[in-house]
Amino acid sequence: MSVTAPEKPVAGLRITSYAPTLLVLKAVVVHPWGKEEFALAMPTAPQGNSAWQCARIALYLDALNRETIAPGAAGLSSFLRSDPGAPVLTWDYPFEAQNDERVECLLNLVLKPGSEGDPPGMSLAVVEREPGPAGFYRRRFWGSAREIADEAAKEIEGEAGRLASLAGRFDSRQMASLAEEASDLARRIEPVRQALRIAGQRAGRSRAQAASNGTAVEPEQRRTVLLPQEESVVLTGTVVHVAKPVEDEGETVGRLVLDPDADHRRRLAPVIGPLTCRLAGALVEQVDRARLRPGDRVTVCGRLEVRHYRASDDIPRSVSVFVVEGFGFGAFPVRP
């Protein structure tokens, strides 16, 4: 915190310049329909530093996973203002933190709430600086909820030790109280870390099992829909290859490679070359009974997705997949 000396009275008015250094937390919450943004500012002392605020973000994750708080900007802002670890002074911040010399620490948080039962996607960039020619500049980035919880726990434990040391050195009850609050934050984060670690291990086992089975497609949150889900697309084309049915995501699926007709290519702008079609359920039996061969002409109806997966070499890959909802040998309308 920087404090300038009182200036001399001017025309009977005593002016005191007091400019506390600030921590600014900028948050973006990404929804399927758009995004919400807000920014909060707080003095850097005593609880407005990265260790305290990263710890509180980790606790917000826990509240979100336990569904004790609604996802979204309003819930996040309310939590950051009202949690017991919140600084006494917190206000809306309408400026650009990068151009504000008072800002000593900038937290840039991006949150994408997960679907029901899925953890939220989250990343946090932490930029710390000290004004002046001899000041420092440090930037860190944490790209997942688990990473944020792990790093936040380390930082708040270090902060608790630092405050306890200062409390003993200066015989300060206030410092001792803050040290106990920081220790309590560290204790509250520990079960959050454990839960996220277990979830990560479970996801890793699922990927390993899928890779060993040769079906490395990951769960629903690892898909990107290229065309609106409510809009089914009808394509006619020539069969290039027919694969044998395999087990994928707990069901038997079939795959065929289709070369769509030229007049249908405009509906598949993201895809170049032949198209991999995925069939499941009764459609697998239907294709099997039809005894398709390369060169056969077929019509399919469905949706286009990009699936992100890890193969047996554990290298991330992506593939465009046409999820088939209807199959036949003649033209048929898009289902309502």
C-alpha positions as CSV (number, residue, x, y, z in Angstrom):
1,M,0.0,0.0,0.0
2,S,1.4,3.4,-1.0
3,V,0.7,6.5,1.1
4,T,1.9,10.0,0.2
5,A,2.7,12.6,2.8
6,P,0.0,15.2,3.7
7,E,0.2,18.2,1.5
8,K,0.3,21.8,2.7
9,P,-3.1,23.5,3.3
10,V,-4.4,25.5,0.3
11,A,-6.8,28.4,1.0
12,G,-7.6,27.0,4.5
13,L,-8.3,23.5,3.1
14,R,-6.1,20.6,4.2
15,I,-5.7,18.1,1.4
16,T,-4.4,14.6,2.1
17,S,-3.5,12.3,-0.8
18,Y,-4.1,8.7,0.1
19,A,-3.9,6.2,-2.8
20,P,-4.2,2.5,-1.7
21,T,-2.9,-0.1,-4.1
22,L,-5.7,-2.3,-5.5
23,L,-6.5,-5.9,-6.4
24,V,-8.9,-6.1,-9.3
25,L,-10.8,-9.3,-10.1
26,K,-12.3,-9.4,-13.6
27,A,-14.7,-12.3,-14.3
28,V,-16.3,-13.6,-17.5
29,V,-19.0,-16.2,-17.3
30,V,-19.6,-17.9,-20.7
31,H,-23.1,-19.3,-21.4
32,P,-24.4,-21.0,-24.5
33,W,-26.4,-17.9,-25.3
34,G,-23.7,-15.3,-24.5
35,K,-21.4,-14.1,-21.8
36,E,-21.7,-12.0,-18.6
37,E,-18.9,-9.8,-17.3
38,F,-18.1,-7.8,-14.1
39,A,-15.1,-6.5,-12.3
40,L,-14.5,-5.9,-8.6
41,A,-11.8,-3.8,-6.8
42,M,-10.5,-4.0,-3.3
43,P,-7.5,-2.6,-1.3
44,T,-4.6,-5.1,-1.3
45,A,-4.4,-5.1,2.5
46,P,-5.2,-7.0,4.6
47,Q,-7.1,-9.6,2.6
48,G,-7.0,-8.2,-0.9
49,N,-4.1,-10.1,-2.3
50,S,-3.8,-13.0,-4.7
51,A,-3.5,-15.7,-2.0
52,W,-6.7,-14.7,-0.3
53,Q,-8.8,-14.1,-3.4
54,C,-7.6,-17.3,-5.3
55,A,-8.5,-19.3,-2.2
56,R,-12.0,-17.8,-2.3
57,I,-12.4,-18.6,-6.0
58,A,-11.5,-22.2,-5.1
59,L,-14.2,-22.2,-2.4
60,Y,-16.7,-20.8,-5.0
61,L,-15.9,-24.0,-7.1
62,D,-17.0,-26.1,-4.1
63,A,-20.2,-24.2,-3.6
64,L,-20.9,-24.5,-7.3
65,N,-20.3,-28.3,-7.4
66,R,-22.5,-28.7,-4.3
67,E,-25.2,-26.6,-6.0
68,T,-25.5,-24.3,-2.9
69,I,-25.1,-21.3,-5.3
70,A,-26.5,-20.7,-8.7
71,P,-24.0,-20.6,-11.6
72,G,-23.6,-17.2,-13.3
73,A,-22.2,-13.8,-12.8
74,A,-24.7,-12.7,-10.1
75,G,-23.9,-15.7,-7.9
76,L,-20.2,-15.4,-8.4
77,S,-20.2,-11.6,-7.6
78,S,-22.4,-12.2,-4.5
79,F,-20.1,-14.9,-3.2
80,L,-17.0,-12.8,-3.6
81,R,-18.6,-9.9,-1.8
82,S,-20.2,-11.9,1.1
83,D,-17.9,-14.8,1.9
84,P,-16.3,-14.5,5.4
85,G,-12.9,-14.0,3.8
86,A,-14.0,-11.0,1.8
87,P,-12.3,-7.7,2.4
88,V,-14.4,-5.0,4.2
89,L,-14.2,-2.7,1.2
90,T,-15.2,-4.1,-2.2
91,W,-16.7,-2.1,-5.1
92,D,-17.5,-2.3,-8.8
93,Y,-14.6,-1.4,-11.0
94,P,-15.4,0.3,-14.3
95,F,-11.9,1.0,-15.5
96,E,-9.1,-0.7,-17.5
97,A,-6.9,-2.4,-14.9
98,Q,-3.9,-2.6,-17.2
99,N,-3.8,1.3,-17.4
100,D,-4.4,1.9,-13.7
101,E,-1.2,2.5,-11.8
102,R,-3.0,1.7,-8.5
103,V,-3.6,-1.9,-9.5
104,E,-1.0,-4.1,-7.9
105,C,-2.7,-7.4,-8.7
106,L,-5.1,-8.4,-11.5
107,L,-7.1,-11.7,-11.4
108,N,-8.7,-12.5,-14.8
109,L,-11.2,-15.4,-14.3
110,V,-13.1,-17.2,-17.1
111,L,-15.9,-19.6,-16.0
112,K,-18.0,-21.9,-18.2
113,P,-20.6,-23.6,-16.1
114,G,-20.9,-27.3,-16.9
115,S,-24.1,-29.2,-17.7
116,E,-25.8,-31.1,-15.0
117,G,-23.4,-33.4,-13.2
118,D,-20.3,-32.0,-15.0
119,P,-17.7,-29.8,-13.4
120,P,-17.3,-26.2,-14.7
121,G,-14.6,-25.2,-17.1
122,M,-12.4,-22.5,-15.6
123,S,-9.2,-20.7,-16.1
124,L,-7.5,-18.0,-14.0
125,A,-4.7,-15.6,-15.0
126,V,-2.9,-13.8,-12.2
127,V,-0.8,-10.8,-12.9
128,E,1.2,-9.1,-10.0
129,R,3.3,-6.0,-10.3
130,E,5.0,-3.5,-8.1
131,P,5.1,0.1,-9.3
132,G,8.5,1.9,-9.7
133,P,11.7,1.3,-11.6
134,A,12.7,-1.4,-9.2
135,G,9.3,-3.1,-9.2
136,F,8.6,-6.7,-10.2
137,Y,6.2,-8.2,-12.7
138,R,4.9,-11.8,-12.4
139,R,2.3,-13.6,-14.5
140,R,0.8,-17.0,-13.9
141,F,-1.9,-19.1,-15.5
142,W,-4.0,-21.9,-14.2
143,G,-6.2,-23.7,-16.7
144,S,-8.5,-26.0,-14.7
145,A,-10.5,-26.1,-11.5
146,R,-8.2,-28.7,-10.1
147,E,-5.1,-26.6,-10.9
148,I,-6.7,-23.5,-9.3
149,A,-7.5,-25.4,-6.1
150,D,-4.1,-26.9,-5.8
151,E,-2.2,-23.6,-6.4
152,A,-4.6,-21.6,-4.2
153,A,-4.1,-24.0,-1.3
154,K,-0.3,-23.6,-1.6
155,E,-0.5,-19.9,-1.7
156,I,-2.9,-19.4,1.3
157,E,-0.9,-21.9,3.4
158,G,2.2,-19.7,2.6
159,E,0.2,-16.6,3.5
160,A,-0.9,-18.1,6.8
161,G,2.8,-18.9,7.7
162,R,3.9,-15.4,6.8
163,L,1.2,-13.8,8.9
164,A,2.0,-16.0,11.9
165,S,5.6,-15.1,11.6
166,L,4.8,-11.4,11.6
167,A,2.4,-11.8,14.5
168,G,5.2,-13.4,16.6
169,R,7.7,-10.8,15.5
170,F,5.6,-7.8,16.3
171,D,3.4,-9.3,19.1
172,S,0.4,-8.3,17.0
173,R,-3.1,-9.8,17.9
174,Q,-4.4,-8.5,14.6
175,M,-1.8,-10.3,12.6
176,A,-2.4,-13.5,14.7
177,S,-6.2,-13.2,13.9
178,L,-5.5,-12.9,10.2
179,A,-3.1,-15.8,10.3
180,E,-5.8,-18.0,11.9
181,E,-8.3,-16.8,9.2
182,A,-5.8,-17.8,6.5
183,S,-5.3,-21.2,8.1
184,D,-9.0,-21.7,8.2
185,L,-9.2,-20.9,4.5
186,A,-6.5,-23.5,3.8
187,R,-8.5,-26.1,5.9
188,R,-11.7,-25.4,3.9
189,I,-9.9,-25.8,0.6
190,E,-8.4,-29.2,1.3
191,P,-11.6,-31.2,0.8
192,V,-12.2,-29.2,-2.5
193,R,-8.7,-30.3,-3.7
194,Q,-9.4,-33.9,-2.8
195,A,-12.8,-34.0,-4.6
196,L,-11.3,-32.5,-7.7
197,R,-8.3,-34.9,-7.6
198,I,-10.7,-37.9,-7.4
199,A,-12.8,-36.6,-10.2
200,G,-9.6,-36.1,-12.4
201,Q,-8.4,-39.6,-11.6
202,R,-11.9,-41.0,-12.5
203,A,-11.8,-39.2,-15.8
204,G,-8.3,-40.4,-16.5
205,R,-9.3,-44.0,-15.9
206,S,-12.3,-43.6,-18.3
207,R,-10.0,-42.3,-21.0
208,A,-7.5,-45.1,-20.5
209,Q,-10.3,-47.7,-20.7
210,A,-11.6,-46.1,-23.8
211,A,-8.2,-46.1,-25.4
212,S,-7.6,-49.8,-24.5
213,N,-10.9,-50.6,-26.1
214,G,-10.0,-48.7,-29.2
215,T,-13.0,-46.3,-28.6
216,A,-11.4,-43.1,-27.3
217,V,-14.3,-40.8,-27.7
218,E,-14.7,-38.8,-24.5
219,P,-17.9,-37.7,-22.7
220,E,-20.5,-35.2,-23.9
221,Q,-18.6,-32.1,-22.8
222,R,-15.8,-33.0,-25.3
223,R,-18.1,-32.4,-28.3
224,T,-18.6,-29.3,-30.4
225,V,-21.8,-29.0,-32.4
226,L,-21.1,-27.4,-35.8
227,L,-24.7,-27.1,-36.9
228,P,-27.7,-26.2,-34.6
229,Q,-28.8,-29.3,-32.8
230,E,-32.5,-28.6,-33.6
231,E,-31.7,-28.5,-37.3
232,S,-31.3,-32.0,-38.9
233,V,-29.5,-32.1,-42.2
234,V,-30.3,-34.5,-45.1
235,L,-27.4,-35.7,-47.3
236,T,-27.2,-38.0,-50.3
237,G,-23.8,-39.4,-51.3
238,T,-21.7,-42.4,-52.2
239,V,-20.4,-44.9,-49.7
240,V,-16.6,-44.9,-49.5
241,H,-16.1,-47.4,-46.6
242,V,-18.1,-49.4,-44.1
243,A,-16.6,-50.3,-40.8
244,K,-17.5,-53.2,-38.5
245,P,-19.7,-52.3,-35.4
246,V,-17.7,-51.5,-32.2
247,E,-18.6,-50.6,-28.6
248,D,-18.5,-46.8,-28.0
249,E,-19.8,-45.0,-24.9
250,G,-21.6,-48.1,-23.7
251,E,-23.5,-48.9,-26.9
252,T,-22.9,-50.6,-30.2
253,V,-22.2,-48.2,-33.0
254,G,-21.5,-48.5,-36.7
255,R,-19.5,-46.2,-38.9
256,L,-19.5,-45.5,-42.6
257,V,-17.5,-43.0,-44.7
258,L,-19.7,-41.1,-47.1
259,D,-18.7,-38.8,-50.0
260,P,-21.7,-36.3,-50.2
261,D,-22.9,-35.1,-53.5
262,A,-21.6,-31.7,-54.7
263,D,-25.0,-29.9,-54.2
264,H,-25.0,-31.0,-50.5
265,R,-21.4,-29.7,-49.8
266,R,-22.7,-26.2,-49.0
267,R,-24.3,-27.7,-45.8
268,L,-20.9,-29.0,-44.7
269,A,-18.7,-26.0,-44.9
270,P,-16.5,-27.0,-41.9
271,V,-15.7,-30.4,-43.5
272,I,-13.4,-31.1,-46.4
273,G,-13.3,-34.5,-48.1
274,P,-15.3,-37.7,-47.1
275,L,-17.6,-37.6,-44.1
276,T,-17.5,-40.1,-41.2
277,C,-21.1,-41.1,-40.3
278,R,-21.9,-42.5,-36.8
279,L,-24.9,-44.8,-36.5
280,A,-26.3,-46.3,-33.3
281,G,-29.2,-48.5,-32.1
282,A,-31.5,-49.9,-34.8
283,L,-29.6,-48.0,-37.5
284,V,-26.6,-50.4,-37.0
285,E,-28.8,-53.4,-37.7
286,Q,-30.4,-51.6,-40.7
287,V,-27.0,-50.9,-42.3
288,D,-25.9,-54.5,-41.6
289,R,-28.9,-56.0,-43.3
290,A,-28.4,-53.7,-46.3
291,R,-24.9,-55.1,-46.8
292,L,-23.5,-51.8,-48.0
293,R,-20.5,-51.8,-50.2
294,P,-18.3,-49.0,-51.5
295,G,-20.0,-47.3,-54.4
296,D,-23.5,-47.7,-53.0
297,R,-25.7,-44.6,-53.0
298,V,-27.4,-43.7,-49.6
299,T,-29.2,-40.9,-47.9
300,V,-28.6,-40.0,-44.3
301,C,-30.3,-37.5,-41.9
302,G,-28.6,-36.1,-38.8
303,R,-26.3,-33.5,-37.1
304,L,-22.7,-32.6,-37.6
305,E,-20.3,-32.6,-34.6
306,V,-16.6,-32.4,-33.8
307,R,-15.5,-35.0,-31.3
308,H,-12.3,-34.5,-29.3
309,Y,-10.6,-37.6,-28.1
310,R,-7.3,-39.2,-27.1
311,A,-6.1,-42.3,-28.9
312,S,-3.9,-45.0,-27.5
313,D,-0.8,-42.8,-27.8
314,D,-2.6,-40.2,-25.5
315,I,-2.2,-37.4,-28.1
316,P,-5.3,-35.2,-28.3
317,R,-7.1,-35.3,-31.7
318,S,-10.4,-34.1,-33.2
319,V,-12.6,-35.6,-35.9
320,S,-15.7,-34.4,-37.7
321,V,-18.6,-36.8,-37.2
322,F,-22.1,-36.8,-38.8
323,V,-24.4,-38.3,-36.1
324,V,-27.0,-40.2,-38.2
325,E,-30.6,-40.1,-37.1
326,G,-32.2,-41.5,-40.2
327,F,-30.9,-43.8,-43.0
328,G,-32.3,-44.9,-46.4
329,F,-31.8,-45.4,-50.1
330,G,-34.1,-42.6,-51.3
331,A,-34.8,-38.9,-50.6
332,F,-36.7,-38.2,-47.4
333,P,-37.6,-34.9,-45.6
334,V,-36.0,-33.5,-42.6
335,R,-37.8,-34.8,-39.5
336,P,-39.8,-32.1,-37.6
